[in-house]
Amino acid sequence: MTQLLEEATQYENLNNLDAVSFDFSQKLCSTQSSPLVVQQKNDDVREKEHERKLKERYPHQNRMKSPPENETKVTAVQPKNGSKVKEQQMKRLVQVSCDESGRVNRLIDNEPFYHGYMARDEAEKLLSRNGEFLVRKTEIGNHVHYVISVLHRGAHHHILVKRTNKKRLYWVMTFAFKTIADLIQHHNRNRIPVYDEILLVKPVFKQDWQLNHEQVELIQELGSGQFGSVYKGWLQVTPFRSKVLVAVKTLHEQHLNADDRIKFLKEANLMLKLDHPNVVKLYGVCASREPIMIVMEYCASDSLENVVTKKKTSNVEKANFLHGAAKGLEYLHHEKIIHRDIAARNCLIDSRGKVKISDFGLSVKGVEVKDQKGGRLPVKSMAPETLRRGLYSNASDVYSFGAMMFEVYNEGREPFGECNLDGNQLRRAIIHQKVVLSIGKHCPAEIVTLFDWCRQFDPKLRPSFTQVLEYLITIDGVPLEDNPKFRNRVQAFMTSVFHRNV
């Protein structure tokens, strides 16, 4: 360090002090890295990783960064091997004014063809004819980018919209614009390709479920978790209709990556096609900007977990809660959806006492799915085949329904709460049948029978939710709307089936 300081003193009166100072600072940094230098190195590493991901996802698109001017620049490049100097021609971008593009300068959020945050596969589902296009938002390496998704000659293409460094203009090929709206209008109106021969012919507009943030008014926070919060709010569906009371699920902006946003939106995409009185209704999604919001039906009462924990409920009420949940789950399985997180906390009760299935964050499409990813999983209600092999199916949902039965008939207590095992210990104990969940002798005999049937170790011996419903309607006090005839006959049949399977 002393030697470096002496070198700086020797050059103090020289005219080229800036160059010497730079040389001195380089030596100083090599001796002792300052926090600023470390931060710069980290930023460089992140930027290189970002560039790598961009090239990986959009390999055929040029990452030109030259400032926009109406000329061609020739630069000399000195090869490392000492061969002849080569000339590389770099085309400059041509800036197009808002007047020339034929559109006023406005935000992309207001454009009907802008769909906000959207996964690539979801965008492709909306494009059915050649020339159809939309603009969406994506995140790559903690950087937000806009992408033009277009169908050309039967193939889907995703064109990255780039920005210049200085003027922050948007461009894809030759022309640069102040707004993405101007870029789209110019290429669409003048039939200028956005890449090779790809033309933007017809925009695909947002659908009714793709809401604007201005349509939603948040009133009161109902709860908060690691990734988001749930609010009570108002939804203005159209200017000519009265507001609707809704529940709004928001995603926290901080510490989230693209995968978190995609998972959040996949929950909404899964709910879009669902329409059943025992499943929470989805009104729409606000994804054009942060925070991303899922707007759902508001259930005035509470979760099933809180109701059975805080309130005195009769056995008839409990049986009806299970009946409503089973109806919703039967519908999901008919739609080939595995819920994967059946629990009393994920069942809501509306003002009329009707149970509605909610929280599709872990749900997947399919009849049988293998997923061995880690993370926070509801081990205490998961089926043994899921814990062992990561296998999810309709039968594993039925097994979890049995765990929910335990919650309902034990005042909201958690399954396996008294065995003093948790995590991997409990997982191994369930797999090897060292612990078995018992619903309790205080429960009605018919509930114990159904519980034991749902909790069969072999998934082939468990009932379907159709069979669960057929069994539940044999219990006094449960409505017969699904099958008003032959109560005694159904009861005898279901009992015989159970004893045969056991």
N, C-alpha and C positions, 0 to 999 in steps of 0.2 A: 504493500500500500504506500510506503514511504517513497519507494522508487517511482511510482506513478505520479505522486504529487510533485516530485522534483522535476519530472519531465514536463509537466504542465507549467511550472514556474519558468523553465528555460525558454519556452515558446511564448511567453506572456506578451512580448513587444513585437511579435511578428505580425505582418499584415494578414496572413492567412490563419487568423485565430480561430475562425469558425471550423475550418477543416481539422485543426489541431484539437479543438474541443471535442469534436465528434470522435476523433481517434482516441482521445483520452477517455471519453465516456464509454467507448467500446471496450477498452482495456479494463476500466473500472467495473463494468458489468460482468466481464468474464471472471473477475476476481470475486465479486460479491453480487449476486443477483438481487436487485431491489424488488419490492412487491409490484411496482409498476411494470418492470420487465417480465416478471412471472405472469402477470395478468395479460400482458401483450402476447406472450407465448401461448397462453391458454386460448385467447381470442383467435390467434392464428390457427391453432389446432381445430377449434370449432368451425372456423370458416372453411378450412380444407375439408373437414368431414361433411359440411353442408354442400360444398361443391361436388364432392364424391357422390353423395346421395342424389343430387340433381342429375348428374351425368348417368347414374345408374337407372333412374326412373325415366329420364327423357334423353336417351343416348344420341338421337339423331339431330338434336336441335343445338344450333350454334350459341355459345355464351359470349357473344361480342359485347364489349363494354365501351366502345368508342363514343365520344360525344356527338350529338346530332348536328351535322353541318352539310350544306349542299356542295360537296366536293369529294374528290378521291385522293387519298393520301398514300404515298409510296414510302415505305420505311425500309431501312437497311438492317439486315439481321446478320450478326457476326457468328458463324458456326464455331463450335467449340473445337472441332478437329482441324482448324486452320485452312479449310478448303475455301473456294472462292465465295465472296459475299453474294448472297442471294437477295433478290428483291421480292418483298411480299406485299401484295396489294390489299389494302384494307378499305372496304366500302364504308362510307359515313352514312348515318341515318338522315332521313329527310323529315324534318318536323312539319306536321300538318296542323294548321290552325283549326279552332272549333268551327269557324264559319265555313271553311273548305270541307270539313267532314260532314257538314249539314246537320249538326246537332248542338244544342246548348251544352255548356260545361256544367255537368251535374254528377252527383255521386252514383257509384255503381249500385248501391243499395236500393235505389229507386227504380232500377231497370227490371222489367218483367222477366227477362231471360236470365237474370242473375239468381242462382239457387243457394248461395251461401255455402257454408261448410257441407261438403257432400263427398262420400267415398266414390272411387272410380267405378266400381261395379254398380252402384246405385245410379250414377249418371248414365251408364250404358243402357240400363233398363228403360230410360225415358226416351232414348233415341231409336226410332224405328224405321225412318226413311232417310235415304241418301240426301245429304245437305242439311239435315237438321242439326242444330247446335244449341249449346247452353254454356254459360260461364259459371264456374264454381270456385270455391276457395278451398285450399288445402294447406297443410303444414308439413314442411320438410326440414328436419334438423333445427327445430325451434324457429324457423323462418316461415312467415306466411306468404303464400304465393297464390296468384290467380291462374286458372287453367281454362282453356277453351276446349270443351269436349264436343266432337263432331263425328257424324257418321259419313264415311266417304267410300263409295264402291263396296258397300257391305261390311266394311271394317271400321272399328271404332278407333279414333285418334284423339290424343290428349295433347294439346299444344300449350306449352308453358308461355305465359305472358311475362316478358322481362322488363326491367327498368334501367334507365341510364343512371350513371353515378352522380352527375352534377345536377342536371335539370329535373331528374326523377320523372322522366317521360316513359310512357308505356309503349312497347313495340313487340312485334313478333318476327317481321322480316326486314323491310326496308323503311317503313314509315313509322314515325314516333308521334305520340299524342299526349295531351295533358290528362285525359281521362280514358278509362277502358271503354266507356260508352262511345266516345268518339272513334276509338280504334275499331270497334265492332261495326259501327255505322258506316265508316269509310270502306272497310273491306266488303261489307254486305252490299252496299249500294253500288259500288264500282266494280263488283265481282273480281276483286283482287285476291288471289290465293293467300292463305295464312301460312301455308307450308306446302312446298311442291305444287301440286295441282288441286289441293284441298280448298274448296269454296264454302263460305258460310251462306247458305241459301235461305233457310227458314228457322227462326228462333223457336225454341221450346219454352213456353212461358211457365211460370210457377203455378202450381196447382193450389186448390183451395186450402189444403192443409198446411201449405208453406206460408206461415203468418209473418207479418211485420211486427217489429218490437213495439211500434206505436199502437198496435191493437190491444196490447196487454198492459194492465195496470196492477202493480203489486200492492197489496194492502197490509198483510201481516205474515211474518215468518212463522211457520208451523214446526219446523225442525231443520237440523243441519247435520251434515256428515262430513267425511273426509274429502269427498269430491264435489259436493254441492249442497244446496239448500232447497227446501220445499216451502212455497208461499201460498197463501190464500190470495186470490186476485179476481179481477174482472176481465172478461174478453169481449171486445167489440167485434162481433163476427162480420157485420156489414154496417154501413152508416145508417141504414134504414131499419135495423132491428135493435131491440133492447139488449143491454149487456147481460152476459152469462157469468154466473159465479163459477170459478174454476180453481183447480189446484195447479200450481206452476212449479215444475222441477227445474232448477237452474244448475249450470255447471260452473264451478269456480274457475276463473281464468288462470290463476297462478299455479305453477308447478304441474301443469298438464301438458302431455304431448299429443301428437296426432292420433295415436292409438286410443287414448282415453276419449277423445272427441268422437272418433268413429264408433267406439263401443256405445257411447251415450246416444248417438244418432241411430245406431242399429236397434236399440230398444224401441225407439219411436217408429222406425220402419217396420218392425215386427208387429207393433200395435195398430198400424194404419188399417189393416184389413180386418181387424177383429170387431165383431158386432154381436154382443150377447149381453143380456141383462145382468149376468153374474160376472162380467169382466169389465174393468174400468175402461171407460170410453176415452179415446184420444181425440182432441179437437185439432191439434196441429203442432208445428214446430217453428220456432224462431231461430234461424241459423244464419241469417245474413251478416250478423256481427256479434260481438261479445256483449253480454253473456248469452250462450246458447240456452234456449229454454224449451222444455216440453210442456205443452198445455193440455191438461187432462180434466176429466170429470171430477168435481169436488164432492167428497162424501162427508156429510155434515157430522156424523156421529164420531167415530174413532176407529182405530185398528181393532181387529178381533182380539189381539193380545191384550190391549188395554181394557177392553170391555170385560173379558173373563177374569182379569186380574183385579179390577177396581169395583166391579158391580156384582151383585148377587144374581146369578142366572140359574134358572131351573134346568133340569135334564132335558125337558122338551125344547127349550130355547137352544141348548147346546146341540141337540140332534138336528135342529133346523139350521143352525150355523154350518154344520158339517154338510148338510144336504145342499145348501146354496153353494158352498165351495166346491163340492163334487160336481155340481152342474156346470160351473164355470170351467173346471179342469177337464171334464168330459168333452166340452166344446173345443178346448185347446188341443186335445189329443186328436179330435176329429179333423182339426186344421193342421195336423202334423207339427205341432209345437210342443216341445218338452220344456216345462217351466224351470226345473232344476233348483228352485229355491222356495219350495212350498213350506210355509210357516205361518203361524198366527199373526206375526207382525206384517206379513205381506198380504193379508186379507183386510179389506176395508168394509165398513158397515155404513150404509147410507141412512138418511133420516127415517126411512120406513123399516129399518132393520134388515135390509137385504145385504147379503155378503157379496163382495166383488173382489175378484182376484186382481192383484196389482203387482208392480215391481217386476218388470221383465228384463232386468239388467243381465241376468245369467241365462235367459231363455235362448233356445236354438231351434231352428227348423229341422225336422227329421223325425224318424221313428226310433232310430237307434244311433247314437253319436258317441265316438270315443274321443275323450279330451283329458289329457293327463297334465295339463298346465297347473302350476302351483297357484299361490296367492291365498287370499282369505276366503275359505270355503266353509259352508255350514256343516261341519263334520258330524255334529250331534244328530242331524236328521238325514244324513246321507246313507244310501243303500250300501251293503257290503261289497257288491260287485263294482260299484263306483269307487269306493275307497281302495279296492285292490287293483282294478284294471282301468279305472277312469271311464267306465262304461255307463252311459246315461240312456235311459229308455222310458217308455210309458210305465213300465213296472217299477223303475226307480222312483218315479214321481209318486206312485201309489205307496211305496215304502215310506217316503217322506210325509205323505198324507197321514200315515199312522202316527208319526211323531207329532204332527199337529193335533191329532186326536188326543194325545197325551196332554198337550198344553191346554186344550179346551176343558178337559175333565179334571185338571189338576190346578185350576186357578192361575194359569199362565206360567207355571213352573217350567224351567228348561229341562229337556230330556237329559238323562244321565247326570243330573246336577248333584246327586248324592254319592256318586261312585268315586269321587276324588281323582278322576283321570281326565287328562286334557291333551289336545294335540295328537301327536304320534302315538302316545300310550293308549289313548282311547281308540284311535284308528285301528291299531293292531288288535286290541281287545274285541272290537266289533267284528273284525274280519275272522278271527279265530273263535268267535262265539264264547269268549270268556265272560262277556257281560251281555245281558238280554234285557231290553226295556219292558217293563210291566206297567200297564195303565192303572192298576190298583183295584183292590177288591170292592171298593166303595162304588164302582161304576155299575150301571145296569148290565145284566148278563148279555143282552143282545149287542151292546157296545163292545164288551170284552171280546165277544166272538168275532165281530168285524175287525177290531184292532189286531187280534192274533192273525187273522187272514191277511190283512194288509202287510203285516210284519214278517211274513214267511221269508226264511233265509234264501230259498230257491225262488228266483223271480218268476219262474214258470207256474208256480203255485199261487201267485198273488192274483187278485181279481182285477178286472178292468174297472174304470170309473163308471161304465154302464152297469156293471154288476154291483158296484158299491151303491149306486142310486137305487137299483132294484131292491137291494137289501134295506136301505134306509127308509124306504116308504112303507116297510112293514112295521115300523116303530110307531106307536101311538103318538099322535100329535104332529107327525110329519105330513105335509100336504101330499095328496095323491094325484097331483096334476099331470105327472108323467105317465101314470098307469093306474087309472081309477078302478080297475077290476082285479079280482083274484088276489086280494091281500094275503089271505091264509095260504093260498096255493104257492105264491111267490115265497112266502116265509118258509114253508116246508121244503121247497125246492132249494133255496139258498143254504139252508141248514144242512141238507143232505150233501150238497156240493162241497161244503166246507169239510164235513167229516170224511168224505171220500178223498179229498186232497191231502188231509192230514194223515 
